[in-house]
Amino acid sequence: MISNDFTLGQHVIMRKPHACGSSEWEIIRTGADVKIKCTGCGRTVMLDRGDFIKAAKKIMEASDEQGR
Ligand SMILES: [Zn+2]
């Protein structure tokens, strides 16, 4: 589970890897429903906000992406 504090464009690690093997997704829409896009294969999925928060494991920090 993650906090309710996330914004468009952030990358998020989901608990379960996608079928393509990637577990990193980009948030492309927020609101009552959250739309995410798989960074591995580009597939998009729409989730209820509550379900998204439960299914997500971690929000990537900008520093994580830079590897510092
Ligand atoms: Zn994928």
PDB file of the backbone (N, CA, C, O) and the ligand in Angstrom, with CONECT records:
HET     ZN  A 101       1
ATOM      1  N   MET A   1       0.836  -1.200   0.000  1.00  0.00           N
ATOM      2  CA  MET A   1       0.000   0.000   0.000  1.00  0.00           C
ATOM      3  C   MET A   1       0.868   1.247   0.000  1.00  0.00           C
ATOM      4  O   MET A   1       1.939   1.285   0.606  1.00  0.00           O
ATOM      5  N   ILE A   2       0.381   2.263  -0.694  1.00  0.00           N
ATOM      6  CA  ILE A   2       1.097   3.546  -0.727  1.00  0.00           C
ATOM      7  C   ILE A   2       0.213   4.621  -0.112  1.00  0.00           C
ATOM      8  O   ILE A   2      -0.961   4.373   0.161  1.00  0.00           O
ATOM      9  N   SER A   3       0.759   5.806   0.107  1.00  0.00           N
ATOM     10  CA  SER A   3      -0.048   6.899   0.644  1.00  0.00           C
ATOM     11  C   SER A   3      -0.940   7.436  -0.465  1.00  0.00           C
ATOM     12  O   SER A   3      -0.765   7.102  -1.637  1.00  0.00           O
ATOM     13  N   ASN A   4      -1.880   8.256  -0.086  1.00  0.00           N
ATOM     14  CA  ASN A   4      -2.828   8.816  -1.049  1.00  0.00           C
ATOM     15  C   ASN A   4      -2.204   9.975  -1.820  1.00  0.00           C
ATOM     16  O   ASN A   4      -2.856  10.613  -2.647  1.00  0.00           O
ATOM     17  N   ASP A   5      -0.948  10.230  -1.536  1.00  0.00           N
ATOM     18  CA  ASP A   5      -0.277  11.397  -2.091  1.00  0.00           C
ATOM     19  C   ASP A   5       0.580  11.007  -3.292  1.00  0.00           C
ATOM     20  O   ASP A   5       1.755  10.672  -3.143  1.00  0.00           O
ATOM     21  N   PHE A   6      -0.015  11.054  -4.481  1.00  0.00           N
ATOM     22  CA  PHE A   6       0.739  10.749  -5.694  1.00  0.00           C
ATOM     23  C   PHE A   6       0.243  11.660  -6.805  1.00  0.00           C
ATOM     24  O   PHE A   6      -0.884  12.154  -6.760  1.00  0.00           O
ATOM     25  N   THR A   7       1.078  11.875  -7.784  1.00  0.00           N
ATOM     26  CA  THR A   7       0.704  12.803  -8.849  1.00  0.00           C
ATOM     27  C   THR A   7       1.032  12.220 -10.215  1.00  0.00           C
ATOM     28  O   THR A   7       1.777  11.250 -10.361  1.00  0.00           O
ATOM     29  N   LEU A   8       0.441  12.861 -11.192  1.00  0.00           N
ATOM     30  CA  LEU A   8       0.629  12.500 -12.587  1.00  0.00           C
ATOM     31  C   LEU A   8       2.110  12.430 -12.948  1.00  0.00           C
ATOM     32  O   LEU A   8       2.899  13.279 -12.533  1.00  0.00           O
ATOM     33  N   GLY A   9       2.473  11.431 -13.708  1.00  0.00           N
ATOM     34  CA  GLY A   9       3.842  11.349 -14.207  1.00  0.00           C
ATOM     35  C   GLY A   9       4.777  10.578 -13.295  1.00  0.00           C
ATOM     36  O   GLY A   9       5.887  10.226 -13.696  1.00  0.00           O
ATOM     37  N   GLN A  10       4.332  10.308 -12.054  1.00  0.00           N
ATOM     38  CA  GLN A  10       5.196   9.539 -11.153  1.00  0.00           C
ATOM     39  C   GLN A  10       5.215   8.081 -11.582  1.00  0.00           C
ATOM     40  O   GLN A  10       4.264   7.581 -12.183  1.00  0.00           O
ATOM     41  N   HIS A  11       6.300   7.417 -11.269  1.00  0.00           N
ATOM     42  CA  HIS A  11       6.398   5.989 -11.560  1.00  0.00           C
ATOM     43  C   HIS A  11       6.130   5.229 -10.274  1.00  0.00           C
ATOM     44  O   HIS A  11       6.539   5.639  -9.187  1.00  0.00           O
ATOM     45  N   VAL A  12       5.440   4.120 -10.423  1.00  0.00           N
ATOM     46  CA  VAL A  12       5.046   3.360  -9.243  1.00  0.00           C
ATOM     47  C   VAL A  12       5.367   1.884  -9.462  1.00  0.00           C
ATOM     48  O   VAL A  12       5.221   1.353 -10.563  1.00  0.00           O
ATOM     49  N   ILE A  13       5.804   1.241  -8.390  1.00  0.00           N
ATOM     50  CA  ILE A  13       6.057  -0.212  -8.436  1.00  0.00           C
ATOM     51  C   ILE A  13       4.806  -0.907  -7.903  1.00  0.00           C
ATOM     52  O   ILE A  13       4.340  -0.605  -6.805  1.00  0.00           O
ATOM     53  N   MET A  14       4.274  -1.826  -8.678  1.00  0.00           N
ATOM     54  CA  MET A  14       3.101  -2.572  -8.249  1.00  0.00           C
ATOM     55  C   MET A  14       3.534  -3.871  -7.561  1.00  0.00           C
ATOM     56  O   MET A  14       4.606  -4.409  -7.836  1.00  0.00           O
ATOM     57  N   ARG A  15       2.674  -4.361  -6.658  1.00  0.00           N
ATOM     58  CA  ARG A  15       2.973  -5.600  -5.935  1.00  0.00           C
ATOM     59  C   ARG A  15       3.221  -6.775  -6.868  1.00  0.00           C
ATOM     60  O   ARG A  15       4.178  -7.532  -6.709  1.00  0.00           O
ATOM     61  N   LYS A  16       2.328  -6.904  -7.852  1.00  0.00           N
ATOM     62  CA  LYS A  16       2.447  -8.027  -8.787  1.00  0.00           C
ATOM     63  C   LYS A  16       3.056  -7.530 -10.081  1.00  0.00           C
ATOM     64  O   LYS A  16       2.601  -6.526 -10.629  1.00  0.00           O
ATOM     65  N   PRO A  17       4.071  -8.208 -10.579  1.00  0.00           N
ATOM     66  CA  PRO A  17       4.617  -7.804 -11.872  1.00  0.00           C
ATOM     67  C   PRO A  17       3.569  -8.002 -12.971  1.00  0.00           C
ATOM     68  O   PRO A  17       2.704  -8.873 -12.876  1.00  0.00           O
ATOM     69  N   HIS A  18       3.663  -7.184 -14.002  1.00  0.00           N
ATOM     70  CA  HIS A  18       2.768  -7.342 -15.138  1.00  0.00           C
ATOM     71  C   HIS A  18       3.136  -8.610 -15.906  1.00  0.00           C
ATOM     72  O   HIS A  18       4.208  -9.179 -15.700  1.00  0.00           O
ATOM     73  N   ALA A  19       2.251  -9.042 -16.782  1.00  0.00           N
ATOM     74  CA  ALA A  19       2.506 -10.240 -17.581  1.00  0.00           C
ATOM     75  C   ALA A  19       3.797 -10.127 -18.394  1.00  0.00           C
ATOM     76  O   ALA A  19       4.435 -11.135 -18.698  1.00  0.00           O
ATOM     77  N   CYS A  20       4.181  -8.890 -18.745  1.00  0.00           N
ATOM     78  CA  CYS A  20       5.383  -8.699 -19.556  1.00  0.00           C
ATOM     79  C   CYS A  20       6.659  -8.765 -18.715  1.00  0.00           C
ATOM     80  O   CYS A  20       7.762  -8.764 -19.262  1.00  0.00           O
ATOM     81  N   GLY A  21       6.510  -8.824 -17.376  1.00  0.00           N
ATOM     82  CA  GLY A  21       7.682  -8.942 -16.521  1.00  0.00           C
ATOM     83  C   GLY A  21       8.086  -7.653 -15.833  1.00  0.00           C
ATOM     84  O   GLY A  21       8.897  -7.677 -14.906  1.00  0.00           O
ATOM     85  N   SER A  22       7.530  -6.516 -16.274  1.00  0.00           N
ATOM     86  CA  SER A  22       7.854  -5.241 -15.649  1.00  0.00           C
ATOM     87  C   SER A  22       6.889  -4.973 -14.495  1.00  0.00           C
ATOM     88  O   SER A  22       5.703  -5.285 -14.602  1.00  0.00           O
ATOM     89  N   SER A  23       7.371  -4.408 -13.408  1.00  0.00           N
ATOM     90  CA  SER A  23       6.450  -4.069 -12.319  1.00  0.00           C
ATOM     91  C   SER A  23       6.400  -2.559 -12.112  1.00  0.00           C
ATOM     92  O   SER A  23       5.831  -2.073 -11.134  1.00  0.00           O
ATOM     93  N   GLU A  24       7.007  -1.816 -13.055  1.00  0.00           N
ATOM     94  CA  GLU A  24       7.014  -0.358 -12.939  1.00  0.00           C
ATOM     95  C   GLU A  24       6.004   0.246 -13.909  1.00  0.00           C
ATOM     96  O   GLU A  24       5.994  -0.071 -15.098  1.00  0.00           O
ATOM     97  N   TRP A  25       5.157   1.123 -13.376  1.00  0.00           N
ATOM     98  CA  TRP A  25       4.103   1.753 -14.161  1.00  0.00           C
ATOM     99  C   TRP A  25       4.186   3.255 -14.001  1.00  0.00           C
ATOM    100  O   TRP A  25       4.694   3.749 -12.994  1.00  0.00           O
ATOM    101  N   GLU A  26       3.689   3.987 -14.990  1.00  0.00           N
ATOM    102  CA  GLU A  26       3.643   5.445 -14.906  1.00  0.00           C
ATOM    103  C   GLU A  26       2.200   5.880 -14.704  1.00  0.00           C
ATOM    104  O   GLU A  26       1.299   5.376 -15.373  1.00  0.00           O
ATOM    105  N   ILE A  27       1.980   6.805 -13.793  1.00  0.00           N
ATOM    106  CA  ILE A  27       0.627   7.309 -13.545  1.00  0.00           C
ATOM    107  C   ILE A  27       0.276   8.310 -14.639  1.00  0.00           C
ATOM    108  O   ILE A  27       0.930   9.345 -14.774  1.00  0.00           O
ATOM    109  N   ILE A  28      -0.747   8.003 -15.410  1.00  0.00           N
ATOM    110  CA  ILE A  28      -1.104   8.900 -16.514  1.00  0.00           C
ATOM    111  C   ILE A  28      -2.454   9.578 -16.312  1.00  0.00           C
ATOM    112  O   ILE A  28      -2.842  10.427 -17.114  1.00  0.00           O
ATOM    113  N   ARG A  29      -3.159   9.223 -15.278  1.00  0.00           N
ATOM    114  CA  ARG A  29      -4.405   9.898 -14.957  1.00  0.00           C
ATOM    115  C   ARG A  29      -4.725   9.674 -13.490  1.00  0.00           C
ATOM    116  O   ARG A  29      -4.590   8.556 -12.991  1.00  0.00           O
ATOM    117  N   THR A  30      -5.149  10.721 -12.792  1.00  0.00           N
ATOM    118  CA  THR A  30      -5.570  10.555 -11.397  1.00  0.00           C
ATOM    119  C   THR A  30      -6.972  11.106 -11.221  1.00  0.00           C
ATOM    120  O   THR A  30      -7.460  11.877 -12.048  1.00  0.00           O
ATOM    121  N   GLY A  31      -7.604  10.708 -10.150  1.00  0.00           N
ATOM    122  CA  GLY A  31      -8.975  11.137  -9.858  1.00  0.00           C
ATOM    123  C   GLY A  31      -9.644  10.029  -9.069  1.00  0.00           C
ATOM    124  O   GLY A  31      -8.981   9.337  -8.296  1.00  0.00           O
ATOM    125  N   ALA A  32     -10.943   9.846  -9.246  1.00  0.00           N
ATOM    126  CA  ALA A  32     -11.655   8.749  -8.582  1.00  0.00           C
ATOM    127  C   ALA A  32     -11.113   7.428  -9.103  1.00  0.00           C
ATOM    128  O   ALA A  32     -11.055   6.434  -8.379  1.00  0.00           O
ATOM    129  N   ASP A  33     -10.718   7.435 -10.369  1.00  0.00           N
ATOM    130  CA  ASP A  33     -10.042   6.288 -10.964  1.00  0.00           C
ATOM    131  C   ASP A  33      -8.626   6.715 -11.322  1.00  0.00           C
ATOM    132  O   ASP A  33      -8.375   7.885 -11.610  1.00  0.00           O
ATOM    133  N   VAL A  34      -7.720   5.775 -11.301  1.00  0.00           N
ATOM    134  CA  VAL A  34      -6.324   6.050 -11.620  1.00  0.00           C
ATOM    135  C   VAL A  34      -5.948   5.210 -12.828  1.00  0.00           C
ATOM    136  O   VAL A  34      -6.211   4.008 -12.875  1.00  0.00           O
ATOM    137  N   LYS A  35      -5.328   5.863 -13.804  1.00  0.00           N
ATOM    138  CA  LYS A  35      -4.902   5.133 -14.990  1.00  0.00           C
ATOM    139  C   LYS A  35      -3.379   5.052 -14.978  1.00  0.00           C
ATOM    140  O   LYS A  35      -2.693   6.053 -14.775  1.00  0.00           O
ATOM    141  N   ILE A  36      -2.867   3.854 -15.197  1.00  0.00           N
ATOM    142  CA  ILE A  36      -1.425   3.655 -15.196  1.00  0.00           C
ATOM    143  C   ILE A  36      -0.996   2.972 -16.490  1.00  0.00           C
ATOM    144  O   ILE A  36      -1.761   2.238 -17.116  1.00  0.00           O
ATOM    145  N   LYS A  37       0.242   3.236 -16.868  1.00  0.00           N
ATOM    146  CA  LYS A  37       0.778   2.687 -18.097  1.00  0.00           C
ATOM    147  C   LYS A  37       2.024   1.871 -17.769  1.00  0.00           C
ATOM    148  O   LYS A  37       2.925   2.350 -17.081  1.00  0.00           O
ATOM    149  N   CYS A  38       2.068   0.649 -18.262  1.00  0.00           N
ATOM    150  CA  CYS A  38       3.211  -0.224 -18.018  1.00  0.00           C
ATOM    151  C   CYS A  38       4.434   0.312 -18.758  1.00  0.00           C
ATOM    152  O   CYS A  38       4.369   0.608 -19.951  1.00  0.00           O
ATOM    153  N   THR A  39       5.551   0.433 -18.034  1.00  0.00           N
ATOM    154  CA  THR A  39       6.758   0.953 -18.685  1.00  0.00           C
ATOM    155  C   THR A  39       7.443  -0.131 -19.511  1.00  0.00           C
ATOM    156  O   THR A  39       8.348   0.151 -20.296  1.00  0.00           O
ATOM    157  N   GLY A  40       6.999  -1.384 -19.323  1.00  0.00           N
ATOM    158  CA  GLY A  40       7.605  -2.473 -20.082  1.00  0.00           C
ATOM    159  C   GLY A  40       6.981  -2.633 -21.451  1.00  0.00           C
ATOM    160  O   GLY A  40       7.689  -2.724 -22.455  1.00  0.00           O
ATOM    161  N   CYS A  41       5.636  -2.670 -21.499  1.00  0.00           N
ATOM    162  CA  CYS A  41       4.968  -2.965 -22.761  1.00  0.00           C
ATOM    163  C   CYS A  41       4.025  -1.859 -23.218  1.00  0.00           C
ATOM    164  O   CYS A  41       3.495  -1.921 -24.327  1.00  0.00           O
ATOM    165  N   GLY A  42       3.806  -0.835 -22.371  1.00  0.00           N
ATOM    166  CA  GLY A  42       2.968   0.280 -22.793  1.00  0.00           C
ATOM    167  C   GLY A  42       1.474   0.082 -22.603  1.00  0.00           C
ATOM    168  O   GLY A  42       0.685   0.959 -22.955  1.00  0.00           O
ATOM    169  N   ARG A  43       1.079  -1.046 -22.058  1.00  0.00           N
ATOM    170  CA  ARG A  43      -0.344  -1.281 -21.840  1.00  0.00           C
ATOM    171  C   ARG A  43      -0.872  -0.363 -20.734  1.00  0.00           C
ATOM    172  O   ARG A  43      -0.167  -0.101 -19.760  1.00  0.00           O
ATOM    173  N   THR A  44      -2.091   0.119 -20.877  1.00  0.00           N
ATOM    174  CA  THR A  44      -2.679   0.961 -19.839  1.00  0.00           C
ATOM    175  C   THR A  44      -3.785   0.207 -19.111  1.00  0.00           C
ATOM    176  O   THR A  44      -4.492  -0.617 -19.691  1.00  0.00           O
ATOM    177  N   VAL A  45      -3.910   0.513 -17.825  1.00  0.00           N
ATOM    178  CA  VAL A  45      -4.920  -0.116 -16.981  1.00  0.00           C
ATOM    179  C   VAL A  45      -5.571   0.959 -16.129  1.00  0.00           C
ATOM    180  O   VAL A  45      -4.890   1.842 -15.608  1.00  0.00           O
ATOM    181  N   MET A  46      -6.886   0.887 -15.987  1.00  0.00           N
ATOM    182  CA  MET A  46      -7.614   1.824 -15.139  1.00  0.00           C
ATOM    183  C   MET A  46      -8.036   1.096 -13.872  1.00  0.00           C
ATOM    184  O   MET A  46      -8.621   0.015 -13.924  1.00  0.00           O
ATOM    185  N   LEU A  47      -7.726   1.709 -12.730  1.00  0.00           N
ATOM    186  CA  LEU A  47      -8.064   1.104 -11.442  1.00  0.00           C
ATOM    187  C   LEU A  47      -8.837   2.089 -10.586  1.00  0.00           C
ATOM    188  O   LEU A  47      -8.624   3.298 -10.669  1.00  0.00           O
ATOM    189  N   ASP A  48      -9.733   1.571  -9.765  1.00  0.00           N
ATOM    190  CA  ASP A  48     -10.370   2.373  -8.740  1.00  0.00           C
ATOM    191  C   ASP A  48      -9.257   2.918  -7.834  1.00  0.00           C
ATOM    192  O   ASP A  48      -8.302   2.200  -7.536  1.00  0.00           O
ATOM    193  N   ARG A  49      -9.368   4.174  -7.396  1.00  0.00           N
ATOM    194  CA  ARG A  49      -8.293   4.777  -6.607  1.00  0.00           C
ATOM    195  C   ARG A  49      -7.910   3.927  -5.395  1.00  0.00           C
ATOM    196  O   ARG A  49      -6.726   3.742  -5.113  1.00  0.00           O
ATOM    197  N   GLY A  50      -8.910   3.410  -4.679  1.00  0.00           N
ATOM    198  CA  GLY A  50      -8.643   2.577  -3.500  1.00  0.00           C
ATOM    199  C   GLY A  50      -7.919   1.292  -3.873  1.00  0.00           C
ATOM    200  O   GLY A  50      -7.008   0.854  -3.171  1.00  0.00           O
ATOM    201  N   ASP A  51      -8.329   0.697  -4.979  1.00  0.00           N
ATOM    202  CA  ASP A  51      -7.678  -0.535  -5.435  1.00  0.00           C
ATOM    203  C   ASP A  51      -6.243  -0.262  -5.848  1.00  0.00           C
ATOM    204  O   ASP A  51      -5.345  -1.061  -5.580  1.00  0.00           O
ATOM    205  N   PHE A  52      -6.034   0.879  -6.506  1.00  0.00           N
ATOM    206  CA  PHE A  52      -4.680   1.241  -6.938  1.00  0.00           C
ATOM    207  C   PHE A  52      -3.752   1.382  -5.734  1.00  0.00           C
ATOM    208  O   PHE A  52      -2.631   0.875  -5.739  1.00  0.00           O
ATOM    209  N   ILE A  53      -4.232   2.078  -4.704  1.00  0.00           N
ATOM    210  CA  ILE A  53      -3.413   2.302  -3.510  1.00  0.00           C
ATOM    211  C   ILE A  53      -3.039   0.968  -2.860  1.00  0.00           C
ATOM    212  O   ILE A  53      -1.923   0.794  -2.371  1.00  0.00           O
ATOM    213  N   LYS A  54      -3.992   0.032  -2.864  1.00  0.00           N
ATOM    214  CA  LYS A  54      -3.719  -1.282  -2.266  1.00  0.00           C
ATOM    215  C   LYS A  54      -2.777  -2.115  -3.132  1.00  0.00           C
ATOM    216  O   LYS A  54      -1.931  -2.848  -2.618  1.00  0.00           O
ATOM    217  N   ALA A  55      -2.934  -1.995  -4.451  1.00  0.00           N
ATOM    218  CA  ALA A  55      -2.137  -2.822  -5.368  1.00  0.00           C
ATOM    219  C   ALA A  55      -0.721  -2.293  -5.547  1.00  0.00           C
ATOM    220  O   ALA A  55       0.170  -3.028  -5.973  1.00  0.00           O
ATOM    221  N   ALA A  56      -0.512  -1.019  -5.224  1.00  0.00           N
ATOM    222  CA  ALA A  56       0.810  -0.424  -5.410  1.00  0.00           C
ATOM    223  C   ALA A  56       1.708  -0.740  -4.224  1.00  0.00           C
ATOM    224  O   ALA A  56       1.246  -0.863  -3.089  1.00  0.00           O
ATOM    225  N   LYS A  57       2.997  -0.867  -4.506  1.00  0.00           N
ATOM    226  CA  LYS A  57       3.955  -1.197  -3.461  1.00  0.00           C
ATOM    227  C   LYS A  57       4.766   0.035  -3.074  1.00  0.00           C
ATOM    228  O   LYS A  57       5.045   0.271  -1.899  1.00  0.00           O
ATOM    229  N   LYS A  58       5.134   0.806  -4.076  1.00  0.00           N
ATOM    230  CA  LYS A  58       6.053   1.907  -3.801  1.00  0.00           C
ATOM    231  C   LYS A  58       5.997   2.956  -4.908  1.00  0.00           C
ATOM    232  O   LYS A  58       5.917   2.627  -6.091  1.00  0.00           O
ATOM    233  N   ILE A  59       6.040   4.211  -4.506  1.00  0.00           N
ATOM    234  CA  ILE A  59       6.172   5.296  -5.481  1.00  0.00           C
ATOM    235  C   ILE A  59       7.659   5.540  -5.669  1.00  0.00           C
ATOM    236  O   ILE A  59       8.402   5.676  -4.697  1.00  0.00           O
ATOM    237  N   MET A  60       8.088   5.593  -6.915  1.00  0.00           N
ATOM    238  CA  MET A  60       9.502   5.861  -7.186  1.00  0.00           C
ATOM    239  C   MET A  60       9.787   7.329  -6.882  1.00  0.00           C
ATOM    240  O   MET A  60       9.057   8.218  -7.319  1.00  0.00           O
ATOM    241  N   GLU A  61      10.849   7.568  -6.135  1.00  0.00           N
ATOM    242  CA  GLU A  61      11.289   8.936  -5.903  1.00  0.00           C
ATOM    243  C   GLU A  61      12.171   9.340  -7.073  1.00  0.00           C
ATOM    244  O   GLU A  61      12.778   8.490  -7.725  1.00  0.00           O
ATOM    245  N   ALA A  62      12.241  10.643  -7.338  1.00  0.00           N
ATOM    246  CA  ALA A  62      13.095  11.106  -8.436  1.00  0.00           C
ATOM    247  C   ALA A  62      14.522  10.637  -8.211  1.00  0.00           C
ATOM    248  O   ALA A  62      15.230  10.305  -9.161  1.00  0.00           O
ATOM    249  N   SER A  63      14.949  10.610  -6.935  1.00  0.00           N
ATOM    250  CA  SER A  63      16.321  10.194  -6.634  1.00  0.00           C
ATOM    251  C   SER A  63      16.554   8.715  -6.968  1.00  0.00           C
ATOM    252  O   SER A  63      17.664   8.319  -7.324  1.00  0.00           O
ATOM    253  N   ASP A  64      15.480   7.895  -6.847  1.00  0.00           N
ATOM    254  CA  ASP A  64      15.615   6.471  -7.206  1.00  0.00           C
ATOM    255  C   ASP A  64      15.921   6.342  -8.687  1.00  0.00           C
ATOM    256  O   ASP A  64      16.755   5.535  -9.097  1.00  0.00           O
ATOM    257  N   GLU A  65      15.223   7.163  -9.494  1.00  0.00           N
ATOM    258  CA  GLU A  65      15.389   7.044 -10.942  1.00  0.00           C
ATOM    259  C   GLU A  65      16.768   7.514 -11.392  1.00  0.00           C
ATOM    260  O   GLU A  65      17.307   7.049 -12.397  1.00  0.00           O
ATOM    261  N   GLN A  66      17.324   8.445 -10.623  1.00  0.00           N
ATOM    262  CA  GLN A  66      18.662   8.920 -10.975  1.00  0.00           C
ATOM    263  C   GLN A  66      19.742   7.981 -10.454  1.00  0.00           C
ATOM    264  O   GLN A  66      20.906   8.088 -10.838  1.00  0.00           O
ATOM    265  N   GLY A  67      19.351   7.065  -9.582  1.00  0.00           N
ATOM    266  CA  GLY A  67      20.301   6.106  -9.051  1.00  0.00           C
ATOM    267  C   GLY A  67      21.243   6.688  -8.036  1.00  0.00           C
ATOM    268  O   GLY A  67      22.317   6.133  -7.805  1.00  0.00           O
ATOM    269  N   ARG A  68      20.866   7.813  -7.409  1.00  0.00           N
ATOM    270  CA  ARG A  68      21.727   8.397  -6.387  1.00  0.00           C
ATOM    271  C   ARG A  68      21.245   8.024  -5.002  1.00  0.00           C
ATOM    272  O   ARG A  68      21.849   8.427  -4.008  1.00  0.00           O
TER     273      ARG A  68
HETATM  274 ZN    ZN A 101       3.638  -4.724 -19.265  1.00  0.00          ZN2+
END
